[in-house]
Amino acid sequence: MNQTENERNYSADRYRTPDGAPADIVIFTITKQEKRPGKKSLPLRELKVLLIRRKAWPFQGMWALPGGFSKETETMEVTARRELEEETGVNDVHLEYLGVYSEPGRDPRGWIISHAYCALVNEALLAHRQAADDAEEVGLFPVDEALDKMELAFDHRTIVRDAYSSIREQMLTSTIAKQFLPERFTLGELQQVIRTVVPGFEEHNFIRKITSTQSRKGIVEEVKDTNGSPLTSVEYSQRPAQLYRFTGYEPPLSIYG
């Protein structure tokens, strides 16, 4: 049997296809709020997730992740970006694929298989967020509140929980923290950003490990002036604290290292 015969005998009617393939997007950010003037302490930082309030059935009026159905002319990533902009006004963010969600009965409209994406972005990129298209309202909510206290539409609590696990791993295995820090920062600020995403993070040798590696090429380096003297800051402490910056080095990860 040749290829032409195979093509002639094939019929898509023999196979059941999903009733829709939407993309859902989990956008996390870290909000920053300065404490009262004159108080020497780090600002308040909180991890939040972006949600929309649905305009229509199903789950009308409930909070959900931004997203929508893919078109035949789109890839899933293109769908995710289009839906994110249509429903929230947010665009030009780095999205990473999270996974597929296909639990039977997850959507009352039929057999709906969703592809989820997630991102951890700077709050400034969300400054002009606004509800549009299928969204009645758009807002930022503390992750703990979204997971423990809110009733989310569809299986979006599961997707948010999985995305939260993913970004915690990224925070500990990459330099993603730099998106939430100024170019020059103290190690106290860096630790606070990490703990905002990974509350249980404790590393007693943090300073030694973050400033040097086995190859003596650090992830961060001390900031110095033109004379080679260390630059310090008293913005968040009574005593001068050394300023650092990221070097651009991304250490390779290995289970054998």
ChimeraX attribute file (.defattr): number of C-alpha atoms within 10 A of each C-alpha:
attribute: neighborCount
match mode: 1-to-1
recipient: residues
	/A:1	5
	/A:2	6
	/A:3	7
	/A:4	8
	/A:5	9
	/A:6	10
	/A:7	9
	/A:8	8
	/A:9	7
	/A:10	9
	/A:11	9
	/A:12	7
	/A:13	7
	/A:14	7
	/A:15	7
	/A:16	8
	/A:17	11
	/A:18	11
	/A:19	11
	/A:20	16
	/A:21	21
	/A:22	20
	/A:23	28
	/A:24	28
	/A:25	31
	/A:26	27
	/A:27	26
	/A:28	26
	/A:29	26
	/A:30	22
	/A:31	18
	/A:32	15
	/A:33	10
	/A:34	11
	/A:35	12
	/A:36	9
	/A:37	7
	/A:38	8
	/A:39	13
	/A:40	14
	/A:41	15
	/A:42	16
	/A:43	16
	/A:44	13
	/A:45	18
	/A:46	17
	/A:47	21
	/A:48	23
	/A:49	22
	/A:50	23
	/A:51	25
	/A:52	24
	/A:53	23
	/A:54	24
	/A:55	17
	/A:56	12
	/A:57	10
	/A:58	13
	/A:59	16
	/A:60	14
	/A:61	16
	/A:62	19
	/A:63	25
	/A:64	28
	/A:65	29
	/A:66	25
	/A:67	28
	/A:68	21
	/A:69	18
	/A:70	21
	/A:71	13
	/A:72	8
	/A:73	8
	/A:74	11
	/A:75	11
	/A:76	22
	/A:77	18
	/A:78	14
	/A:79	22
	/A:80	26
	/A:81	21
	/A:82	19
	/A:83	26
	/A:84	25
	/A:85	20
	/A:86	20
	/A:87	26
	/A:88	26
	/A:89	18
	/A:90	20
	/A:91	15
	/A:92	9
	/A:93	16
	/A:94	12
	/A:95	18
	/A:96	16
	/A:97	14
	/A:98	18
	/A:99	14
	/A:100	15
	/A:101	18
	/A:102	16
	/A:103	12
	/A:104	11
	/A:105	12
	/A:106	17
	/A:107	17
	/A:108	12
	/A:109	11
	/A:110	12
	/A:111	18
	/A:112	21
	/A:113	20
	/A:114	23
	/A:115	24
	/A:116	27
	/A:117	24
	/A:118	25
	/A:119	21
	/A:120	26
	/A:121	18
	/A:122	18
	/A:123	17
	/A:124	11
	/A:125	13
	/A:126	19
	/A:127	10
	/A:128	10
	/A:129	18
	/A:130	18
	/A:131	19
	/A:132	18
	/A:133	13
	/A:134	18
	/A:135	24
	/A:136	19
	/A:137	18
	/A:138	22
	/A:139	16
	/A:140	19
	/A:141	18
	/A:142	16
	/A:143	20
	/A:144	13
	/A:145	12
	/A:146	22
	/A:147	17
	/A:148	9
	/A:149	9
	/A:150	14
	/A:151	15
	/A:152	19
	/A:153	19
	/A:154	18
	/A:155	17
	/A:156	22
	/A:157	18
	/A:158	13
	/A:159	23
	/A:160	24
	/A:161	15
	/A:162	16
	/A:163	25
	/A:164	24
	/A:165	13
	/A:166	15
	/A:167	18
	/A:168	17
	/A:169	13
	/A:170	15
	/A:171	19
	/A:172	14
	/A:173	13
	/A:174	15
	/A:175	17
	/A:176	16
	/A:177	21
	/A:178	17
	/A:179	15
	/A:180	21
	/A:181	15
	/A:182	11
	/A:183	11
	/A:184	18
	/A:185	20
	/A:186	21
	/A:187	19
	/A:188	15
	/A:189	18
	/A:190	16
	/A:191	17
	/A:192	18
	/A:193	24
	/A:194	20
	/A:195	18
	/A:196	20
	/A:197	26
	/A:198	19
	/A:199	11
	/A:200	9
	/A:201	13
	/A:202	11
	/A:203	9
	/A:204	7
	/A:205	8
	/A:206	11
	/A:207	13
	/A:208	10
	/A:209	13
	/A:210	14
	/A:211	18
	/A:212	14
	/A:213	12
	/A:214	8
	/A:215	7
	/A:216	8
	/A:217	15
	/A:218	20
	/A:219	19
	/A:220	19
	/A:221	16
	/A:222	19
	/A:223	17
	/A:224	14
	/A:225	8
	/A:226	6
	/A:227	6
	/A:228	8
	/A:229	10
	/A:230	14
	/A:231	15
	/A:232	18
	/A:233	15
	/A:234	14
	/A:235	15
	/A:236	17
	/A:237	13
	/A:238	11
	/A:239	11
	/A:240	13
	/A:241	18
	/A:242	18
	/A:243	22
	/A:244	22
	/A:245	18
	/A:246	19
	/A:247	13
	/A:248	10
	/A:249	12
	/A:250	13
	/A:251	14
	/A:252	8
	/A:253	9
	/A:254	6
	/A:255	4
	/A:256	4
	/A:257	6
